[in-house]
Amino acid sequence: MIGYILKRLGLALLVALAVSAIAFFLLRMSGDVAIAIAGEGARQEDIELVRRTYGLDRPLVVQYVEWLWNTLRGDFGTSIYFKTDVATLVFAKLPTTLLLGVLSLSFALLVSIPLGVLAAVYANSWIDRLALAIAVVGQALPNFFFALILVMLFSITLRWLPVSGSKTWANFIMPTIALGYYVAPAFMRLIRAGMIEVLSADYIRTARAKGLPTRKVIFKHALRNAVVPVVALTAVQLGFLLGGSVVIETIFALDGLGYLAYQSITFKDFPVMQVIVLMLSVLYVLLTLAADIANAWLDPRIRVA
């Protein structure tokens, strides 16, 4: 088990390193950092001075190694647009994104678990088909389009919820629904498949033969075993939600990493963009690693290996 964890941890570190390198080179290919620092109307000699001052005239590989070394030492640089320390800026926005991710994941589970159980208990009925239809719509509907529908309905038409901002709990309702509904179908299908398999097991038939109430059989015996694969999927989906919050935070102007990433792209703030990409990729890799460890812990075949 320890060997498996160490191997997965090493692979996770390599993935994070590869993502940071790819992001660094792609961002540098998207524009000239010297022009972004000097300003659009700067003279060519001023741009060349900035390029020499910040070491941007050196090969990209040398720049990446220097940036990686500074990052490992905790020096993330200074924001070009916001004129402040990148670490202070990014970590100030991180709690909002984490809160949105946890709320969205909780909403997805609250929707998907009852639907998955109902779809399995009433398999091939109209309830099952309705649950599958809800799942298909959630998977096919882009979250940004669903977010705009929510804004039109609850903010413009009914005037129940604020359109943008992150000052009150009401600001998180529509972003949570828009982001959580997109990942709910994956949980629903997994729970439905697991429940159908468990409900046909011998110990379930034995429990029913003993006269146990249907509700106790379903929720105490069947669901407890069917929900085990969801544990690993939860960690992966949380990482997906954190990375996918860029669009939702931009639509609702939530003051998190996603909205900061949009602002950084708009103003070509390369140091901020680089750190955001690195942080989100590391979070995703760590959550995926946690999912792998959970699978290894729950699956005895992996422990033997």
Disulfide bonds with the S-S distance in Angstrom:
none
